[in-house]
Amino acid sequence: MSAPNGSGLSAPAAPGAAPAAAAVKTLELYVGGRWIASEATRFGEVRNPADHSLLARVPLGGKADVDRAVKAAAEAFPAWRATPPVHRVKPLFALRELFERHHDDIARTVTREHGKTLDESRSSVRRAIDNVELALGAPTLMQGTSLEDIAAGIDCHTVRQPLGVFAAITPFNFPAMVPLWFLPHAVACGNTFIVKPSERVPLSQQIIFELMDRAGFPAGVVNLVHGAKEAVDAILEHPGIAGVSFVGSSPVAHYVYKRAAETGKRVQALGGAKNFVVVMPDADMDRAAAISTESCFGCAGERCLANSVVLAVGDAHAKLRDKLVAEAKKLRVGDGAEHGVTMGPLITQQHREKVLGYIEKGIAEGATLLLDGRGYRNEKQPEGYYLGPTIFDDVTPTMTIGREEIFGPVLCLMKAKDFDEAVAIVREHELGNATSIFTSSGKWAREYRYRVEPSMLGVNIGVAAPMAFFPFGGAKGSFFGDLKAHGRDAIEFYTDKKVVITRWF
């Protein structure tokens, strides 16, 4: 086994160690059980958002790289499909142990390439491991059903069968976790797999695939390619790919869903969010304020489960306003690798400028700026992509900041005169990923769950993130497809149910 160029596991450096500036290398692909150079002619840069330092060069591959990965995966599929499920999960057992051993190394790589705090990175790696653990149950989860004597002397049963080569196109905000929402379940079900991570954060997957190489998967069962839109389009159009899993913004999710479905693929495309947290007058205001600010500003707001709009009902607004500002002021912004930092930088300078543009729009459209994060400067790392927590009051659903996904550390405070108006505001929005309600009333909690559409809902919880054994995905414009990520939906998505009707003479 040889370590890939740019891998955090390359000797003699410890796993996850930052490469020296002079040692920055171009990343490789993992195809057919070995590390190979990309055929790309264009390359991108992977930079640390905390200090703008160059970490690696990533190939922006396209059709040629994707085709090599598909051929390797297709060649591996027949033997892998014929491998009994109890043996297919053995590499996953090994992978789980490797993940545990290198948990902190992966987390530090996530922080280095993404910017989130170490605690946030560690939590995301833990959720990745949760999905590996769930996939270990594939021999049970894949079991079919049966009924004898559906008619005289005739029996019927169903079996689940894998479909072939699947691919995942994953986002920048959780570089270690999101690919593991898909890969373990797909391969445990007997499919072969290709991961195309975000070109902004490819280093976590380089390390993870180095561990997969050690785990004992047969050549071609798991594969890694790099690239941007050209690679995405190659995956969506390739006739050798049976299905695609995607996480990203809603416009791109719709594009992925449409293009892949047109070529007959199975598709699950998880899109963006504008998540509301409704705070009722009977809520515990101190907890509602603390949990809401953590929900909004955690991971610098770059997560699809961030409750970026606090919708205060009745006199809850007056009780909540100053508490939200006080909680946000407690946040310590800085390099996520430093102890005590609670909010890291944004992913790129370009994204920081985009979020700044939203703040300017909020001011121009008449929202009241309660806390202005634009003035934050990190004296130790002046080149970092930092932005302080920002809070607006008097936001309305028609304002740009109240309507569009900002994906940054900006919290919008809205008012609703009563519960019914709050429900109407949530229902009128085109997105429906997640939502929460803070209340001490079981009646309001049940009524809210019953009437709003977002598929992930929290009661007195800020981030309604399902565990691996429940499905993950939104509603309305936040999700395109039928079956969601992980949970039992994963087994449904990565297998086809064959019905067998038998009669013997």
N, C-alpha and C positions, 0 to 999 in steps of 0.2 A: 504494500500500500504506500503510495506517495501522496504527500500533502499538496493541495492545489496552490497555485500562485495566489498570494493575498490571503490565504487562510490563516485564521487566528490560531490554528493548531500546528503550524509549521515549526519544526525544531530550529533553534534551541529555545525560542520564546515560549513562555507559558501560554496556555490556551486563552484567547481573548486579549492578549497583550497588544497594545497599540504599536503598529509598525513605525520604525524610524522613518523620517522624511526621505532619507536616501534609499530606503528599502521598499518604497511604494511600488507595487507591481500591478499588472493587469490580471483581473480575475479570469478564471477558466470555467468551462462548463463541466458538468458531471453527466456523462452519457455512456450508456452501455457498461456501467461498472468501472469507469476510469475517468480521470481528469484529462480534458483535451482543450486545445486552444479554439477560440471562436473564429469563424470566418468573417467576422464583422470588419468593416473598413472605417467605422466611426466608433468613438469611445466617449463615455461620459466620466465625470469626476464624482467620487464619493468623498464628501467633506464632513468633518465634525461640526455640527451646528453651534457648539459651544465656543469654538475659537477659529473656525474657518480653515483648520488645517486639513491638508490633503491626506486621505486614508488609502485610497486605491483608485485605479482606473477600471471602469466597467465596460465591457463590450456591448455595443448597441446592435445586437444581432438581429437577424430576420429569418426569412424563409429557409435558408440553407441550414442554420443551426436548429431550427424547430424540426425540420424534416429529418435531420440526423437523430434527434431525440425520439421522434415518433417511430422511426424505423427500428431503433433499439428497443423501444417499449413494445412495439407490435411483435417483434421477434421473441421477446421474453414472455409474452402473454400466454401462449398455449400451455407451456410447462407450468407457469405460475398458477393458472386457472386449475390445472389438474392436481396441484399440490393440495392435500387435505387442509381444511381450515385450521385444524389444531397445529399443523406444521407452519402454515402461513404466518401465524402470530408469533412464532419463535423469534424472528428478527426484531419484532416489536418489543418483546420482553427484554432483549439485549439493548435495544435503543433506549428503553425507559431507564435502565441502569446507567447507561452512558450519559443520558440527560441529567440524572441525579448527580453523577460524578462531576459533570461540567456545568452544572446549573449556573453558578456565579460567573463562569467564564462567558457563557452565552449572554447573560444579563448585562455584563459590562460592555460587550460588543454592541448590544442594542442601545445602551446609553451613549456609547461613543458615536454611532452612526446616526441615531435618531435624535438624541438630546434629552429624552425623558429621564427622570430621576432613577437612581439604582433601585429603590424600593418599587417603583412602578415597573421597571424592567423585570425585576425578580418575580413580581406577581404575574406578569404576562408569560414568562417562561413556565411558571407553575401551571398556568391554564393550558399551555401547550402540552405539558406532561399529562394533564388530566385527560386530554383527548387520546393520547397514546394508550393510557390505561383503559379507557372505555373501549377502544378498538380491540383490546385483548379478549373481550367477550364475544367476538364475532362468531365463534362456533355455536354459541347460544342465540345471538341476535339474528343470525341468518336462517334459523330454522323456519321451515314452512308450516303449512297446515294440512289437515286431512279430514275426510269424512267418508266413512264406508256406507255402502248402500244408498247412494244418492238416487238410485233406482234399483230394481231387483237385480242383484248380482253385479252391480257396477259401483266402483269406488272412485273417489276423486282426491287428489292431493296437489299441493303447490310446492315448488322448489324455487329457491332464489339462485340466480346465476349471474356472474359478472358479465360485463359488456365489452371490455377491451381496454383501450387507452383513454385515460382521463387527464385533464390538465387543470391547473389552478393559476389564476392571474391575481396576484395579491397586492395590497396597498402598502404605503410607507409607514403607517402609524403604529402597526404592531408587527414588526418584521419577523420575529421568531414565532409568534403565536398563531397568526391567521393561516399560514400554510398548513399548520398542524390541525386546523379545523377540518381539513379535507384529506390529506395524504394518508394518515393511518387507517381511516375507515375504508378508503378506496382500495388500498392494497390488501387489507385484511379480508375484504370481500372477494379478492381474486383478480382485481384489475391491476394494470400497471399505470405509472403516474409520471407527470411532468410538472414541475413547479417553475413559474416565471415570476420571480419576486420583483418588487418595484426597483427600478434602476437607481433610485435614491438611496436605498438601504439594502444592498445585496450581501453585506458581510455576515449577517446572522445566518443566512441560509448557506453560505459557504462553510461555516463551522458545523452547522447541523448536518449537511450532507457529508462532511468528513466523518461525523459520527455514524451516519447511515452506512458509509462504506465499511466501517468497523463492525456494524451490527450483523452483517451476514446476509443482506438481501442479495438474491441472485442478480447477475448483471442484467441491466435493462429494466428492472422492476421499478426503480426510482431514478429520476433524471432531473437535472437542473439546467435551465437555459437563462440567458440574460438578454435584455433588450427593452425597447420602448414600444411605440405604437406599431412599428413594422412587425415586431415579434408577436404582439397581441393579435394583429390581423392574420398573421400566419397560423396562429393557433385556432382562431375562429373559423378559418376557411379550410383547414387541412382535412381531407376526407378520412384520414386514418384516426382521427380523434372522435371518440364516442360522446364525450360530454365535457362541459367546462364549468368550473366554479370560479366566481368572481366576487371581489369586494372592492368598493371604491365609491366615487361620487355617483349620484343618481343619473345625470346625463350619460356618463360612460357606462353605467350599469344597463341602461336602456339600450345603448348602442351594442354592447356585448350580447345582450339577450336577443336582440333582433338579428344581428349578423350570424350568431351561432345557430339560432333556431332555423334560420333560412337554409342552413346546410344540414338540417336534420339531427342536430346534436341535442342532448339533454343539457339544460342550462339552469343554474341557480345563480342569480346576479343580485348581490346585496348592495343597496345604494346608500345614499346620504340620509341626513336627518336634520330636523329642527325640533328638538325635544323640549317639551314643556313639563315643568314641575308645578303642580297646583298646590297652593298652600291655603288651607281653610282657616278661618278665624279660631277654631278650637285646637289648632296644632300646637305642639311644643315648639315655640318660635326659636329658642336657642338652638335646638337640634336641627330644625328646618334650615336655619341660616347656615350653620356649620356644614351640614351635609350637602346643601345646595351649592355652596361655594366650592367644596371639594369636587363635586360632580362636574361643575362647569370648568374649573381651572386645572383639574387633574390632567396630566399629560399635555399641559399648555392648551387644553381645549381641543386637541387634535384626536378626538375619538368620537365614533358615531353614537355612543351612548351618553355623551355629555348632555346634561340638562342645561341648555344655554339660555332658556327663558324661564324666569320665575314668574308665575301667574298668581298674583296675590288676590284673594277673594275678600271683598268687603273691607273691614277694618284690619285685616291681616297686613295690608300694605303699610300702614303707619307703624305697625309693630315690627315689621321685617326690614324696612329700608335701611336704617342705620346699622342693624345687626349684620346685614350682608356686607356692608362696607367695612365694618370692623373686622369681620372674619377674613375678608380678602386682604386687608392690610397686614395680617399675620403671615401671609405667604412670604417665603424667602426665595427670591428668584436668583438663578445662577446656573453654574455648570452642574448638570445632573449627577456627575461622578463625585461631587463634593458632599461630605457628610452634612446633614442639616438643611440642604436645599430641598424645597418642596415644589418648585416649578422650574422646569428647564426652558431652553430656547425653543423657537419654532424651527421647522425642518430645513428651510432655506431662506435666504435673503429675499427671494422673489415672493415666497409665501408671506413673509413678514410684511412686505410692502402691500400685499393684497389685504391683509387684516387691517393695516393702517388705513387703507382706503375705505374699509367698512366703518371705521371709527369716524372718519371725516364725513361720510354719508349720514351717519347717525346724528352728528352735530348739525349738519346742513338741513336735515329733515325735521329738526325740532325736538329731538330727545334731549333729556337733561343728563349731562355728564357728571356722575357722582364721584367716580374714581378714574383718573386718567393715567393709563400705563405707558403712554407714549414717551414720557420723559425718563424712563428707566435706562440707566447706563451701567454696564459692568466694567469697572475700571481695570480689572485684571485681564479681561478678555474683550477688548473693545471691538474686535472683529466678529464677535458672536451675534447670532440672530435673535436677540433678546427683545422681549416686550413685557411690560408689567401688566398685572391684572387690571381690567377696565370694566366699569359698571355704568350702565345707562338706566335712568328712570324715565317714566312717562313715554315708554315705547308703545306703539300701537301695532296691530297686526298688518297694517298696510305699509309700514315703513320698511325700507330695504333690510335694516338690521333685524327687524322683527319677522321677516319673511324668508330671507335667504340663509343658507348654512354658511356661517363664518369660519368655522373650523379653527378657532383660535381663542385666546383668553379674554373673551368679551361676554359679559353677562347682561341680559336684557330683563328689566323689571317691568312687567305689565300689570294692569289692574283689571279686575272683573267685579261687577257689582254684586253678583251672586253666583252660586254653583252652576246654574243653567247657562249663564253667559260664559263661564270658564269652559264648560264642555263644548259649547258652540265654537269658541275660538280654536280649541284643539281639533275639533272635527272639520273645521273649514280649511285647515292647512293641508296642502297637497301631499306632504310627507307624513309618515306614520311609523317611525322606527321604534322609539321607546318613549315612555312617559312615567311620571310618578305623582303621587298625591300624598301630602302630609296632613293628617287629621287624627283625631282621637275617636272618631265616629265610625263604627263598622258600617252604618247605613251609607255614609258618603263614600267610603272606600268601595263597597259593593256596587253602588250606583255608578261610580266612575269606571270601574272595571267593566261594567255591563254596557256602557254607552259609548266609550271612546274606541277608536280603531287600532292604535298602535299595538303591535303584537307582543311587546315586552313591557310589562307594567310593574312598577314598584309601589308599595304602600309603606310610607315612612322610610324609604330607601332611595338613595340618590342615583345609583347606577344599577339599573335593572338588568344585570348581566347574567344570563342563564348559565348554570353549570353545564359541563360537557354532556351530561345525560339528558338534557332538555334541548329542544330546537332553538336555534339562534337565527333571527331574521325579522324584518319589519313588515309593514303593510303599505298599501297605497303606492305612492311613488318611491318608497324606500326599498321595495323588493320586487324583482321580476322573476317569476318562476312559480313552481308549485311546492317544491320540497326545500326545506331550509337547511342551514348548516348544523352539523353534529347532532347528537341525540339519535332517536330512532329514524328521523328523516334521512340521516346519512346512509343508513342501510338501505332505505327505500331508493334513494337517489342513485347509489352505486350498484344496484342490482336490478334485474328484471324478474318478475314473478312468472314462472311458467306453470300453467295448469295442466295436469295430466289426468285423463279420465281412462280408467281401465276396466275391461271385462274379459274374463278368461273362460274358455269353453273346455 
